[in-house]
């Protein structure tokens, strides 16, 4: 169901799409020189645990 008229209907993300988003945020944080407490491979480990 759309948020309001004129808004797109949201779609569920797959496990792989969520892992890609996590990787993207981690990469952006590294580029911004922000300390990321979790290792960059976190998205890969999450995806493998969830069967992606």
mmCIF entry with sequence, helices, sheets and N, C-alpha, C, O atoms, coordinates in Angstrom:
data_MODEL
# 
_entry.id   MODEL 
# 
_entity.id                         1 
_entity.type                       polymer 
_entity.pdbx_number_of_molecules   1 
# 
_entity_poly.entity_id                      1 
_entity_poly.type                           'polypeptide(L)' 
_entity_poly.nstd_linkage                   no 
_entity_poly.nstd_monomer                   no 
_entity_poly.pdbx_seq_one_letter_code       
;(UNK)(UNK)(UNK)(UNK)(UNK)(UNK)(UNK)(UNK)(UNK)(UNK)(UNK)(UNK)(UNK)(UNK)(UNK)(UNK)
(UNK)(UNK)(UNK)(UNK)(UNK)(UNK)(UNK)(UNK)(UNK)(UNK)(UNK)(UNK)(UNK)(UNK)(UNK)(UNK)
(UNK)(UNK)(UNK)(UNK)(UNK)(UNK)(UNK)(UNK)(UNK)(UNK)(UNK)(UNK)(UNK)(UNK)(UNK)(UNK)
(UNK)(UNK)(UNK)(UNK)
;
_entity_poly.pdbx_seq_one_letter_code_can   XXXXXXXXXXXXXXXXXXXXXXXXXXXXXXXXXXXXXXXXXXXXXXXXXXXX 
_entity_poly.pdbx_strand_id                 A 
# 
loop_
_entity_poly_seq.entity_id 
_entity_poly_seq.num 
_entity_poly_seq.mon_id 
_entity_poly_seq.hetero 
1 1  UNK n 
1 2  UNK n 
1 3  UNK n 
1 4  UNK n 
1 5  UNK n 
1 6  UNK n 
1 7  UNK n 
1 8  UNK n 
1 9  UNK n 
1 10 UNK n 
1 11 UNK n 
1 12 UNK n 
1 13 UNK n 
1 14 UNK n 
1 15 UNK n 
1 16 UNK n 
1 17 UNK n 
1 18 UNK n 
1 19 UNK n 
1 20 UNK n 
1 21 UNK n 
1 22 UNK n 
1 23 UNK n 
1 24 UNK n 
1 25 UNK n 
1 26 UNK n 
1 27 UNK n 
1 28 UNK n 
1 29 UNK n 
1 30 UNK n 
1 31 UNK n 
1 32 UNK n 
1 33 UNK n 
1 34 UNK n 
1 35 UNK n 
1 36 UNK n 
1 37 UNK n 
1 38 UNK n 
1 39 UNK n 
1 40 UNK n 
1 41 UNK n 
1 42 UNK n 
1 43 UNK n 
1 44 UNK n 
1 45 UNK n 
1 46 UNK n 
1 47 UNK n 
1 48 UNK n 
1 49 UNK n 
1 50 UNK n 
1 51 UNK n 
1 52 UNK n 
# 
_struct_asym.id          A 
_struct_asym.entity_id   1 
# 
loop_
_struct_conf.conf_type_id 
_struct_conf.id 
_struct_conf.pdbx_PDB_helix_id 
_struct_conf.beg_label_comp_id 
_struct_conf.beg_label_asym_id 
_struct_conf.beg_label_seq_id 
_struct_conf.pdbx_beg_PDB_ins_code 
_struct_conf.end_label_comp_id 
_struct_conf.end_label_asym_id 
_struct_conf.end_label_seq_id 
_struct_conf.pdbx_end_PDB_ins_code 
_struct_conf.beg_auth_comp_id 
_struct_conf.beg_auth_asym_id 
_struct_conf.beg_auth_seq_id 
_struct_conf.end_auth_comp_id 
_struct_conf.end_auth_asym_id 
_struct_conf.end_auth_seq_id 
_struct_conf.pdbx_PDB_helix_class 
_struct_conf.details 
_struct_conf.pdbx_PDB_helix_length 
HELX_P HELX_P1 AA1 UNK A 15 ? UNK A 31 ? UNK A 15 UNK A 31 1 ? 17 
HELX_P HELX_P2 AA2 UNK A 42 ? UNK A 49 ? UNK A 42 UNK A 49 1 ? 8  
# 
_struct_conf_type.id          HELX_P 
_struct_conf_type.criteria    ? 
_struct_conf_type.reference   ? 
# 
loop_
_atom_site.group_PDB 
_atom_site.id 
_atom_site.type_symbol 
_atom_site.label_atom_id 
_atom_site.label_alt_id 
_atom_site.label_comp_id 
_atom_site.label_asym_id 
_atom_site.label_entity_id 
_atom_site.label_seq_id 
_atom_site.pdbx_PDB_ins_code 
_atom_site.Cartn_x 
_atom_site.Cartn_y 
_atom_site.Cartn_z 
_atom_site.occupancy 
_atom_site.B_iso_or_equiv 
_atom_site.pdbx_formal_charge 
_atom_site.auth_seq_id 
_atom_site.auth_comp_id 
_atom_site.auth_asym_id 
_atom_site.auth_atom_id 
_atom_site.pdbx_PDB_model_num 
ATOM 1   N N  . UNK A 1 1  ? 0.846  -1.163  0.000  1.00 0.00 ? 1  UNK A N  1 
ATOM 2   C CA . UNK A 1 1  ? 0.000  0.000   0.000  1.00 0.00 ? 1  UNK A CA 1 
ATOM 3   C C  . UNK A 1 1  ? 0.896  1.232   0.000  1.00 0.00 ? 1  UNK A C  1 
ATOM 4   O O  . UNK A 1 1  ? 1.801  1.328   0.829  1.00 0.00 ? 1  UNK A O  1 
ATOM 5   N N  . UNK A 1 2  ? 0.668  2.171   -0.906 1.00 0.00 ? 2  UNK A N  1 
ATOM 6   C CA . UNK A 1 2  ? 1.472  3.392   -0.962 1.00 0.00 ? 2  UNK A CA 1 
ATOM 7   C C  . UNK A 1 2  ? 1.285  4.244   0.291  1.00 0.00 ? 2  UNK A C  1 
ATOM 8   O O  . UNK A 1 2  ? 0.253  4.176   0.959  1.00 0.00 ? 2  UNK A O  1 
ATOM 9   N N  . UNK A 1 3  ? 2.301  5.046   0.593  1.00 0.00 ? 3  UNK A N  1 
ATOM 10  C CA . UNK A 1 3  ? 2.241  5.956   1.736  1.00 0.00 ? 3  UNK A CA 1 
ATOM 11  C C  . UNK A 1 3  ? 1.101  6.951   1.542  1.00 0.00 ? 3  UNK A C  1 
ATOM 12  O O  . UNK A 1 3  ? 0.341  7.229   2.470  1.00 0.00 ? 3  UNK A O  1 
ATOM 13  N N  . UNK A 1 4  ? 0.995  7.469   0.359  1.00 0.00 ? 4  UNK A N  1 
ATOM 14  C CA . UNK A 1 4  ? -0.059 8.423   0.008  1.00 0.00 ? 4  UNK A CA 1 
ATOM 15  C C  . UNK A 1 4  ? -0.175 8.449   -1.503 1.00 0.00 ? 4  UNK A C  1 
ATOM 16  O O  . UNK A 1 4  ? 0.677  7.900   -2.202 1.00 0.00 ? 4  UNK A O  1 
ATOM 17  N N  . UNK A 1 5  ? -1.209 9.073   -2.009 1.00 0.00 ? 5  UNK A N  1 
ATOM 18  C CA . UNK A 1 5  ? -1.405 9.159   -3.452 1.00 0.00 ? 5  UNK A CA 1 
ATOM 19  C C  . UNK A 1 5  ? -0.181 9.815   -4.091 1.00 0.00 ? 5  UNK A C  1 
ATOM 20  O O  . UNK A 1 5  ? 0.316  10.834  -3.611 1.00 0.00 ? 5  UNK A O  1 
ATOM 21  N N  . UNK A 1 6  ? 0.290  9.218   -5.170 1.00 0.00 ? 6  UNK A N  1 
ATOM 22  C CA . UNK A 1 6  ? 1.449  9.742   -5.863 1.00 0.00 ? 6  UNK A CA 1 
ATOM 23  C C  . UNK A 1 6  ? 2.763  9.115   -5.419 1.00 0.00 ? 6  UNK A C  1 
ATOM 24  O O  . UNK A 1 6  ? 3.793  9.337   -6.056 1.00 0.00 ? 6  UNK A O  1 
ATOM 25  N N  . UNK A 1 7  ? 2.751  8.335   -4.338 1.00 0.00 ? 7  UNK A N  1 
ATOM 26  C CA . UNK A 1 7  ? 3.952  7.653   -3.863 1.00 0.00 ? 7  UNK A CA 1 
ATOM 27  C C  . UNK A 1 7  ? 3.971  6.228   -4.409 1.00 0.00 ? 7  UNK A C  1 
ATOM 28  O O  . UNK A 1 7  ? 2.925  5.605   -4.589 1.00 0.00 ? 7  UNK A O  1 
ATOM 29  N N  . UNK A 1 8  ? 5.157  5.730   -4.665 1.00 0.00 ? 8  UNK A N  1 
ATOM 30  C CA . UNK A 1 8  ? 5.287  4.350   -5.145 1.00 0.00 ? 8  UNK A CA 1 
ATOM 31  C C  . UNK A 1 8  ? 4.953  3.372   -4.027 1.00 0.00 ? 8  UNK A C  1 
ATOM 32  O O  . UNK A 1 8  ? 5.152  3.662   -2.848 1.00 0.00 ? 8  UNK A O  1 
ATOM 33  N N  . UNK A 1 9  ? 4.445  2.215   -4.417 1.00 0.00 ? 9  UNK A N  1 
ATOM 34  C CA . UNK A 1 9  ? 4.173  1.155   -3.451 1.00 0.00 ? 9  UNK A CA 1 
ATOM 35  C C  . UNK A 1 9  ? 5.508  0.508   -3.068 1.00 0.00 ? 9  UNK A C  1 
ATOM 36  O O  . UNK A 1 9  ? 6.249  0.073   -3.950 1.00 0.00 ? 9  UNK A O  1 
ATOM 37  N N  . UNK A 1 10 ? 5.826  0.436   -1.777 1.00 0.00 ? 10 UNK A N  1 
ATOM 38  C CA . UNK A 1 10 ? 7.105  -0.171  -1.377 1.00 0.00 ? 10 UNK A CA 1 
ATOM 39  C C  . UNK A 1 10 ? 7.132  -1.668  -1.681 1.00 0.00 ? 10 UNK A C  1 
ATOM 40  O O  . UNK A 1 10 ? 6.101  -2.340  -1.659 1.00 0.00 ? 10 UNK A O  1 
ATOM 41  N N  . UNK A 1 11 ? 8.315  -2.167  -1.962 1.00 0.00 ? 11 UNK A N  1 
ATOM 42  C CA . UNK A 1 11 ? 8.511  -3.584  -2.235 1.00 0.00 ? 11 UNK A CA 1 
ATOM 43  C C  . UNK A 1 11 ? 9.464  -4.155  -1.199 1.00 0.00 ? 11 UNK A C  1 
ATOM 44  O O  . UNK A 1 11 ? 10.354 -3.458  -0.711 1.00 0.00 ? 11 UNK A O  1 
ATOM 45  N N  . UNK A 1 12 ? 9.277  -5.418  -0.866 1.00 0.00 ? 12 UNK A N  1 
ATOM 46  C CA . UNK A 1 12 ? 10.176 -6.087  0.079  1.00 0.00 ? 12 UNK A CA 1 
ATOM 47  C C  . UNK A 1 12 ? 11.531 -6.321  -0.577 1.00 0.00 ? 12 UNK A C  1 
ATOM 48  O O  . UNK A 1 12 ? 11.608 -6.627  -1.767 1.00 0.00 ? 12 UNK A O  1 
ATOM 49  N N  . UNK A 1 13 ? 12.606 -6.175  0.209  1.00 0.00 ? 13 UNK A N  1 
ATOM 50  C CA . UNK A 1 13 ? 13.949 -6.452  -0.288 1.00 0.00 ? 13 UNK A CA 1 
ATOM 51  C C  . UNK A 1 13 ? 14.292 -7.915  -0.053 1.00 0.00 ? 13 UNK A C  1 
ATOM 52  O O  . UNK A 1 13 ? 13.867 -8.519  0.932  1.00 0.00 ? 13 UNK A O  1 
ATOM 53  N N  . UNK A 1 14 ? 15.062 -8.470  -0.971 1.00 0.00 ? 14 UNK A N  1 
ATOM 54  C CA . UNK A 1 14 ? 15.564 -9.831  -0.779 1.00 0.00 ? 14 UNK A CA 1 
ATOM 55  C C  . UNK A 1 14 ? 16.752 -9.772  0.178  1.00 0.00 ? 14 UNK A C  1 
ATOM 56  O O  . UNK A 1 14 ? 17.271 -8.693  0.466  1.00 0.00 ? 14 UNK A O  1 
ATOM 57  N N  . UNK A 1 15 ? 17.178 -10.928 0.665  1.00 0.00 ? 15 UNK A N  1 
ATOM 58  C CA . UNK A 1 15 ? 18.339 -10.995 1.543  1.00 0.00 ? 15 UNK A CA 1 
ATOM 59  C C  . UNK A 1 15 ? 19.566 -10.434 0.815  1.00 0.00 ? 15 UNK A C  1 
ATOM 60  O O  . UNK A 1 15 ? 20.367 -9.716  1.413  1.00 0.00 ? 15 UNK A O  1 
ATOM 61  N N  . UNK A 1 16 ? 19.711 -10.755 -0.453 1.00 0.00 ? 16 UNK A N  1 
ATOM 62  C CA . UNK A 1 16 ? 20.846 -10.265 -1.239 1.00 0.00 ? 16 UNK A CA 1 
ATOM 63  C C  . UNK A 1 16 ? 20.795 -8.735  -1.375 1.00 0.00 ? 16 UNK A C  1 
ATOM 64  O O  . UNK A 1 16 ? 21.832 -8.077  -1.299 1.00 0.00 ? 16 UNK A O  1 
ATOM 65  N N  . UNK A 1 17 ? 19.616 -8.175  -1.571 1.00 0.00 ? 17 UNK A N  1 
ATOM 66  C CA . UNK A 1 17 ? 19.488 -6.716  -1.676 1.00 0.00 ? 17 UNK A CA 1 
ATOM 67  C C  . UNK A 1 17 ? 19.811 -6.031  -0.353 1.00 0.00 ? 17 UNK A C  1 
ATOM 68  O O  . UNK A 1 17 ? 20.407 -4.954  -0.335 1.00 0.00 ? 17 UNK A O  1 
ATOM 69  N N  . UNK A 1 18 ? 19.419 -6.654  0.749  1.00 0.00 ? 18 UNK A N  1 
ATOM 70  C CA . UNK A 1 18 ? 19.750 -6.099  2.071  1.00 0.00 ? 18 UNK A CA 1 
ATOM 71  C C  . UNK A 1 18 ? 21.262 -6.140  2.269  1.00 0.00 ? 18 UNK A C  1 
ATOM 72  O O  . UNK A 1 18 ? 21.849 -5.165  2.740  1.00 0.00 ? 18 UNK A O  1 
ATOM 73  N N  . UNK A 1 19 ? 21.898 -7.251  1.918  1.00 0.00 ? 19 UNK A N  1 
ATOM 74  C CA . UNK A 1 19 ? 23.348 -7.372  2.045  1.00 0.00 ? 19 UNK A CA 1 
ATOM 75  C C  . UNK A 1 19 ? 24.052 -6.324  1.187  1.00 0.00 ? 19 UNK A C  1 
ATOM 76  O O  . UNK A 1 19 ? 25.049 -5.748  1.622  1.00 0.00 ? 19 UNK A O  1 
ATOM 77  N N  . UNK A 1 20 ? 23.558 -6.065  -0.017 1.00 0.00 ? 20 UNK A N  1 
ATOM 78  C CA . UNK A 1 20 ? 24.132 -5.023  -0.876 1.00 0.00 ? 20 UNK A CA 1 
ATOM 79  C C  . UNK A 1 20 ? 24.008 -3.647  -0.230 1.00 0.00 ? 20 UNK A C  1 
ATOM 80  O O  . UNK A 1 20 ? 24.940 -2.845  -0.298 1.00 0.00 ? 20 UNK A O  1 
ATOM 81  N N  . UNK A 1 21 ? 22.885 -3.374  0.383  1.00 0.00 ? 21 UNK A N  1 
ATOM 82  C CA . UNK A 1 21 ? 22.688 -2.090  1.054  1.00 0.00 ? 21 UNK A CA 1 
ATOM 83  C C  . UNK A 1 21 ? 23.655 -1.942  2.222  1.00 0.00 ? 21 UNK A C  1 
ATOM 84  O O  . UNK A 1 21 ? 24.225 -0.871  2.431  1.00 0.00 ? 21 UNK A O  1 
ATOM 85  N N  . UNK A 1 22 ? 23.840 -3.025  2.988  1.00 0.00 ? 22 UNK A N  1 
ATOM 86  C CA . UNK A 1 22 ? 24.779 -2.994  4.110  1.00 0.00 ? 22 UNK A CA 1 
ATOM 87  C C  . UNK A 1 22 ? 26.192 -2.735  3.595  1.00 0.00 ? 22 UNK A C  1 
ATOM 88  O O  . UNK A 1 22 ? 26.926 -1.925  4.163  1.00 0.00 ? 22 UNK A O  1 
ATOM 89  N N  . UNK A 1 23 ? 26.572 -3.423  2.518  1.00 0.00 ? 23 UNK A N  1 
ATOM 90  C CA . UNK A 1 23 ? 27.900 -3.201  1.931  1.00 0.00 ? 23 UNK A CA 1 
ATOM 91  C C  . UNK A 1 23 ? 28.060 -1.752  1.481  1.00 0.00 ? 23 UNK A C  1 
ATOM 92  O O  . UNK A 1 23 ? 29.113 -1.149  1.684  1.00 0.00 ? 23 UNK A O  1 
ATOM 93  N N  . UNK A 1 24 ? 27.022 -1.199  0.873  1.00 0.00 ? 24 UNK A N  1 
ATOM 94  C CA . UNK A 1 24 ? 27.076 0.190   0.411  1.00 0.00 ? 24 UNK A CA 1 
ATOM 95  C C  . UNK A 1 24 ? 27.251 1.170   1.554  1.00 0.00 ? 24 UNK A C  1 
ATOM 96  O O  . UNK A 1 24 ? 28.051 2.100   1.458  1.00 0.00 ? 24 UNK A O  1 
ATOM 97  N N  . UNK A 1 25 ? 26.512 0.972   2.632  1.00 0.00 ? 25 UNK A N  1 
ATOM 98  C CA . UNK A 1 25 ? 26.654 1.856   3.796  1.00 0.00 ? 25 UNK A CA 1 
ATOM 99  C C  . UNK A 1 25 ? 28.047 1.718   4.412  1.00 0.00 ? 25 UNK A C  1 
ATOM 100 O O  . UNK A 1 25 ? 28.654 2.716   4.800  1.00 0.00 ? 25 UNK A O  1 
ATOM 101 N N  . UNK A 1 26 ? 28.552 0.493   4.504  1.00 0.00 ? 26 UNK A N  1 
ATOM 102 C CA . UNK A 1 26 ? 29.889 0.281   5.066  1.00 0.00 ? 26 UNK A CA 1 
ATOM 103 C C  . UNK A 1 26 ? 30.950 0.963   4.204  1.00 0.00 ? 26 UNK A C  1 
ATOM 104 O O  . UNK A 1 26 ? 31.872 1.587   4.729  1.00 0.00 ? 26 UNK A O  1 
ATOM 105 N N  . UNK A 1 27 ? 30.822 0.845   2.887  1.00 0.00 ? 27 UNK A N  1 
ATOM 106 C CA . UNK A 1 27 ? 31.779 1.489   1.986  1.00 0.00 ? 27 UNK A CA 1 
ATOM 107 C C  . UNK A 1 27 ? 31.715 3.010   2.118  1.00 0.00 ? 27 UNK A C  1 
ATOM 108 O O  . UNK A 1 27 ? 32.750 3.676   2.117  1.00 0.00 ? 27 UNK A O  1 
ATOM 109 N N  . UNK A 1 28 ? 30.518 3.554   2.229  1.00 0.00 ? 28 UNK A N  1 
ATOM 110 C CA . UNK A 1 28 ? 30.368 5.002   2.386  1.00 0.00 ? 28 UNK A CA 1 
ATOM 111 C C  . UNK A 1 28 ? 30.993 5.470   3.696  1.00 0.00 ? 28 UNK A C  1 
ATOM 112 O O  . UNK A 1 28 ? 31.625 6.525   3.743  1.00 0.00 ? 28 UNK A O  1 
ATOM 113 N N  . UNK A 1 29 ? 30.817 4.695   4.747  1.00 0.00 ? 29 UNK A N  1 
ATOM 114 C CA . UNK A 1 29 ? 31.402 5.055   6.041  1.00 0.00 ? 29 UNK A CA 1 
ATOM 115 C C  . UNK A 1 29 ? 32.927 5.044   5.957  1.00 0.00 ? 29 UNK A C  1 
ATOM 116 O O  . UNK A 1 29 ? 33.591 5.922   6.507  1.00 0.00 ? 29 UNK A O  1 
ATOM 117 N N  . UNK A 1 30 ? 33.481 4.038   5.261  1.00 0.00 ? 30 UNK A N  1 
ATOM 118 C CA . UNK A 1 30 ? 34.937 4.003   5.105  1.00 0.00 ? 30 UNK A CA 1 
ATOM 119 C C  . UNK A 1 30 ? 35.424 5.196   4.287  1.00 0.00 ? 30 UNK A C  1 
ATOM 120 O O  . UNK A 1 30 ? 36.449 5.795   4.614  1.00 0.00 ? 30 UNK A O  1 
ATOM 121 N N  . UNK A 1 31 ? 34.698 5.542   3.230  1.00 0.00 ? 31 UNK A N  1 
ATOM 122 C CA . UNK A 1 31 ? 35.098 6.697   2.422  1.00 0.00 ? 31 UNK A CA 1 
ATOM 123 C C  . UNK A 1 31 ? 35.061 7.977   3.241  1.00 0.00 ? 31 UNK A C  1 
ATOM 124 O O  . UNK A 1 31 ? 35.883 8.871   3.042  1.00 0.00 ? 31 UNK A O  1 
ATOM 125 N N  . UNK A 1 32 ? 34.122 8.064   4.148  1.00 0.00 ? 32 UNK A N  1 
ATOM 126 C CA . UNK A 1 32 ? 33.980 9.256   4.983  1.00 0.00 ? 32 UNK A CA 1 
ATOM 127 C C  . UNK A 1 32 ? 34.942 9.214   6.175  1.00 0.00 ? 32 UNK A C  1 
ATOM 128 O O  . UNK A 1 32 ? 34.936 10.111  7.019  1.00 0.00 ? 32 UNK A O  1 
ATOM 129 N N  . UNK A 1 33 ? 35.755 8.178   6.235  1.00 0.00 ? 33 UNK A N  1 
ATOM 130 C CA . UNK A 1 33 ? 36.722 7.989   7.323  1.00 0.00 ? 33 UNK A CA 1 
ATOM 131 C C  . UNK A 1 33 ? 36.051 7.893   8.681  1.00 0.00 ? 33 UNK A C  1 
ATOM 132 O O  . UNK A 1 33 ? 36.585 8.362   9.686  1.00 0.00 ? 33 UNK A O  1 
ATOM 133 N N  . UNK A 1 34 ? 34.880 7.282   8.700  1.00 0.00 ? 34 UNK A N  1 
ATOM 134 C CA . UNK A 1 34 ? 34.165 7.038   9.948  1.00 0.00 ? 34 UNK A CA 1 
ATOM 135 C C  . UNK A 1 34 ? 34.549 5.653   10.423 1.00 0.00 ? 34 UNK A C  1 
ATOM 136 O O  . UNK A 1 34 ? 34.632 4.716   9.630  1.00 0.00 ? 34 UNK A O  1 
ATOM 137 N N  . UNK A 1 35 ? 34.781 5.526   11.703 1.00 0.00 ? 35 UNK A N  1 
ATOM 138 C CA . UNK A 1 35 ? 35.135 4.232   12.257 1.00 0.00 ? 35 UNK A CA 1 
ATOM 139 C C  . UNK A 1 35 ? 33.915 3.320   12.223 1.00 0.00 ? 35 UNK A C  1 
ATOM 140 O O  . UNK A 1 35 ? 32.866 3.643   12.781 1.00 0.00 ? 35 UNK A O  1 
ATOM 141 N N  . UNK A 1 36 ? 34.065 2.191   11.567 1.00 0.00 ? 36 UNK A N  1 
ATOM 142 C CA . UNK A 1 36 ? 32.983 1.218   11.464 1.00 0.00 ? 36 UNK A CA 1 
ATOM 143 C C  . UNK A 1 36 ? 33.331 0.069   12.401 1.00 0.00 ? 36 UNK A C  1 
ATOM 144 O O  . UNK A 1 36 ? 34.308 -0.638  12.155 1.00 0.00 ? 36 UNK A O  1 
ATOM 145 N N  . UNK A 1 37 ? 32.554 -0.142  13.480 1.00 0.00 ? 37 UNK A N  1 
ATOM 146 C CA . UNK A 1 37 ? 32.907 -1.178  14.441 1.00 0.00 ? 37 UNK A CA 1 
ATOM 147 C C  . UNK A 1 37 ? 32.850 -2.598  13.879 1.00 0.00 ? 37 UNK A C  1 
ATOM 148 O O  . UNK A 1 37 ? 33.576 -3.476  14.345 1.00 0.00 ? 37 UNK A O  1 
ATOM 149 N N  . UNK A 1 38 ? 32.010 -2.825  12.901 1.00 0.00 ? 38 UNK A N  1 
ATOM 150 C CA . UNK A 1 38 ? 31.891 -4.163  12.325 1.00 0.00 ? 38 UNK A CA 1 
ATOM 151 C C  . UNK A 1 38 ? 32.824 -4.270  11.119 1.00 0.00 ? 38 UNK A C  1 
ATOM 152 O O  . UNK A 1 38 ? 33.008 -3.288  10.400 1.00 0.00 ? 38 UNK A O  1 
ATOM 153 N N  . UNK A 1 39 ? 33.413 -5.436  10.885 1.00 0.00 ? 39 UNK A N  1 
ATOM 154 C CA . UNK A 1 39 ? 34.296 -5.598  9.731  1.00 0.00 ? 39 UNK A CA 1 
ATOM 155 C C  . UNK A 1 39 ? 33.517 -5.496  8.425  1.00 0.00 ? 39 UNK A C  1 
ATOM 156 O O  . UNK A 1 39 ? 32.320 -5.782  8.401  1.00 0.00 ? 39 UNK A O  1 
ATOM 157 N N  . UNK A 1 40 ? 34.184 -5.089  7.325  1.00 0.00 ? 40 UNK A N  1 
ATOM 158 C CA . UNK A 1 40 ? 33.503 -4.957  6.039  1.00 0.00 ? 40 UNK A CA 1 
ATOM 159 C C  . UNK A 1 40 ? 32.848 -6.254  5.571  1.00 0.00 ? 40 UNK A C  1 
ATOM 160 O O  . UNK A 1 40 ? 31.902 -6.214  4.785  1.00 0.00 ? 40 UNK A O  1 
ATOM 161 N N  . UNK A 1 41 ? 33.334 -7.395  6.037  1.00 0.00 ? 41 UNK A N  1 
ATOM 162 C CA . UNK A 1 41 ? 32.779 -8.676  5.610  1.00 0.00 ? 41 UNK A CA 1 
ATOM 163 C C  . UNK A 1 41 ? 31.479 -9.016  6.337  1.00 0.00 ? 41 UNK A C  1 
ATOM 164 O O  . UNK A 1 41 ? 30.924 -10.094 6.125  1.00 0.00 ? 41 UNK A O  1 
ATOM 165 N N  . UNK A 1 42 ? 30.983 -8.116  7.193  1.00 0.00 ? 42 UNK A N  1 
ATOM 166 C CA . UNK A 1 42 ? 29.769 -8.392  7.945  1.00 0.00 ? 42 UNK A CA 1 
ATOM 167 C C  . UNK A 1 42 ? 28.595 -8.715  7.015  1.00 0.00 ? 42 UNK A C  1 
ATOM 168 O O  . UNK A 1 42 ? 27.867 -9.679  7.252  1.00 0.00 ? 42 UNK A O  1 
ATOM 169 N N  . UNK A 1 43 ? 28.410 -7.928  5.975  1.00 0.00 ? 43 UNK A N  1 
ATOM 170 C CA . UNK A 1 43 ? 27.297 -8.180  5.058  1.00 0.00 ? 43 UNK A CA 1 
ATOM 171 C C  . UNK A 1 43 ? 27.397 -9.567  4.438  1.00 0.00 ? 43 UNK A C  1 
ATOM 172 O O  . UNK A 1 43 ? 26.386 -10.249 4.269  1.00 0.00 ? 43 UNK A O  1 
ATOM 173 N N  . UNK A 1 44 ? 28.616 -9.988  4.098  1.00 0.00 ? 44 UNK A N  1 
ATOM 174 C CA . UNK A 1 44 ? 28.800 -11.317 3.524  1.00 0.00 ? 44 UNK A CA 1 
ATOM 175 C C  . UNK A 1 44 ? 28.443 -12.408 4.526  1.00 0.00 ? 44 UNK A C  1 
ATOM 176 O O  . UNK A 1 44 ? 27.823 -13.409 4.168  1.00 0.00 ? 44 UNK A O  1 
ATOM 177 N N  . UNK A 1 45 ? 28.841 -12.209 5.799  1.00 0.00 ? 45 UNK A N  1 
ATOM 178 C CA . UNK A 1 45 ? 28.531 -13.234 6.791  1.00 0.00 ? 45 UNK A CA 1 
ATOM 179 C C  . UNK A 1 45 ? 27.042 -13.284 7.081  1.00 0.00 ? 45 UNK A C  1 
ATOM 180 O O  . UNK A 1 45 ? 26.486 -14.364 7.279  1.00 0.00 ? 45 UNK A O  1 
ATOM 181 N N  . UNK A 1 46 ? 26.386 -12.124 7.109  1.00 0.00 ? 46 UNK A N  1 
ATOM 182 C CA . UNK A 1 46 ? 24.933 -12.095 7.326  1.00 0.00 ? 46 UNK A CA 1 
ATOM 183 C C  . UNK A 1 46 ? 24.234 -12.817 6.171  1.00 0.00 ? 46 UNK A C  1 
ATOM 184 O O  . UNK A 1 46 ? 23.351 -13.647 6.388  1.00 0.00 ? 46 UNK A O  1 
ATOM 185 N N  . UNK A 1 47 ? 24.640 -12.491 4.947  1.00 0.00 ? 47 UNK A N  1 
ATOM 186 C CA . UNK A 1 47 ? 24.008 -13.100 3.773  1.00 0.00 ? 47 UNK A CA 1 
ATOM 187 C C  . UNK A 1 47 ? 24.218 -14.618 3.774  1.00 0.00 ? 47 UNK A C  1 
ATOM 188 O O  . UNK A 1 47 ? 23.299 -15.370 3.451  1.00 0.00 ? 47 UNK A O  1 
ATOM 189 N N  . UNK A 1 48 ? 25.416 -15.066 4.133  1.00 0.00 ? 48 UNK A N  1 
ATOM 190 C CA . UNK A 1 48 ? 25.665 -16.513 4.119  1.00 0.00 ? 48 UNK A CA 1 
ATOM 191 C C  . UNK A 1 48 ? 24.866 -17.218 5.207  1.00 0.00 ? 48 UNK A C  1 
ATOM 192 O O  . UNK A 1 48 ? 24.388 -18.334 5.001  1.00 0.00 ? 48 UNK A O  1 
ATOM 193 N N  . UNK A 1 49 ? 24.717 -16.575 6.367  1.00 0.00 ? 49 UNK A N  1 
ATOM 194 C CA . UNK A 1 49 ? 23.928 -17.174 7.433  1.00 0.00 ? 49 UNK A CA 1 
ATOM 195 C C  . UNK A 1 49 ? 22.449 -17.263 7.058  1.00 0.00 ? 49 UNK A C  1 
ATOM 196 O O  . UNK A 1 49 ? 21.736 -18.153 7.523  1.00 0.00 ? 49 UNK A O  1 
ATOM 197 N N  . UNK A 1 50 ? 21.995 -16.335 6.216  1.00 0.00 ? 50 UNK A N  1 
ATOM 198 C CA . UNK A 1 50 ? 20.580 -16.295 5.843  1.00 0.00 ? 50 UNK A CA 1 
ATOM 199 C C  . UNK A 1 50 ? 20.326 -17.055 4.553  1.00 0.00 ? 50 UNK A C  1 
ATOM 200 O O  . UNK A 1 50 ? 19.192 -17.106 4.077  1.00 0.00 ? 50 UNK A O  1 
ATOM 201 N N  . UNK A 1 51 ? 21.390 -17.658 3.969  1.00 0.00 ? 51 UNK A N  1 
ATOM 202 C CA . UNK A 1 51 ? 21.203 -18.498 2.800  1.00 0.00 ? 51 UNK A CA 1 
ATOM 203 C C  . UNK A 1 51 ? 21.197 -17.758 1.484  1.00 0.00 ? 51 UNK A C  1 
ATOM 204 O O  . UNK A 1 51 ? 20.700 -18.290 0.491  1.00 0.00 ? 51 UNK A O  1 
ATOM 205 N N  . UNK A 1 52 ? 21.732 -16.548 1.438  1.00 0.00 ? 52 UNK A N  1 
ATOM 206 C CA . UNK A 1 52 ? 21.772 -15.804 0.161  1.00 0.00 ? 52 UNK A CA 1 
ATOM 207 C C  . UNK A 1 52 ? 23.009 -16.166 -0.619 1.00 0.00 ? 52 UNK A C  1 
ATOM 208 O O  . UNK A 1 52 ? 23.222 -15.647 -1.715 1.00 0.00 ? 52 UNK A O  1 
# 
